[in-house]
Amino acid sequence: MSYGSAAADRLRGKTILITGASAGIGEQTAIDYAEASNGEVTLILTARRLEKLEELKSKLEKDFSTIKVIIAKLDVSDLKDIDTFFETFAEALSKVDILVNNAGKAQGLDKIGDIKQADINTMFDTNVIGMIAITQKILKGMKERNSGDIVQLGSIAGRDPYPGGGIYCATKAALRSFTHSLRKELIDTKIRVIEVDPGNVETEFSNVRFFGDKERAKKVYEGTEPLIAKDIADLIIFATTRRENTVIAETLIFSTNQASAFHLHRETK
């Protein structure tokens, strides 16, 4: 997809940090930023799987001779890991123009009363505590420059809680509230806060949720034509390449067979 010369001009020379960039929406967003800018950007890509980031870095550098790609192994659920990351890459991170808070996860569909404490901790530490920690650190440089975009990957789950999602939905609702407060606090700046809330997207998300049970994960999308990572990446690129006074503040994005968290039309054979 060609994003046009205006998008390329607005992205040229920018530094973009994407968390959870080893697969799915994060990986596709990195690829799309490279394409939209014609390789005239610096990408800082983090994830827990360093080998996947190395593969992505090689691909991007092969396709775009001018691109600069920095990769780092980072577990956003670990505050000490976040501190080390910011100390190690202090200079590059001080220049971040676009932050894409993409890292997030769900663990299981246990009902309240049966949810393992470890799963509760993992979801809150990843989706809320880590996200807030990274945002606060990046925000300092954005405030000094009075510019920047913060993209928050939310979910329909943050708007429409469902059975079995008691913790995951709560984390995405927390992200949503945090994002709205942040936008209001930054009203006297040129920093944009952009919330993207996807519905059903076929990525590794369900495979992670069901602890590697691929058959169970596959059933989530059975009989539907879900969104793919590219659909969400397109929206992120679009939102962050508008004129600087234009904020795509929040979007709810579904495939045509979905109308709410649990309202999905499934084709039967």
Secondary structure, DSSP 4 states (H G I P E B T S, - for coil): ----HHHHHHHTT-EEEESSTTSHHHHHHHHHHHHHTTT-SEEEEEES-HHHHHHHHHHHHHH-TT-EEEEEE--TT-HHHHHHHHHHTHHHHTT-SEEEE--------PPTTS--HHHHHHHHIIIIIIHHHHHHHHHHHHHHHT-EEEEEE--GGGTS--TT-HHHHHHHHHHHHHHHHHHHHTTTSSEEEEEEEE-SB-SSHHHHHTTT-HHHHHHHSTTS--B-HHHHHHHHHHHHTS-TT----EEEE--TTBSSSS-B-----
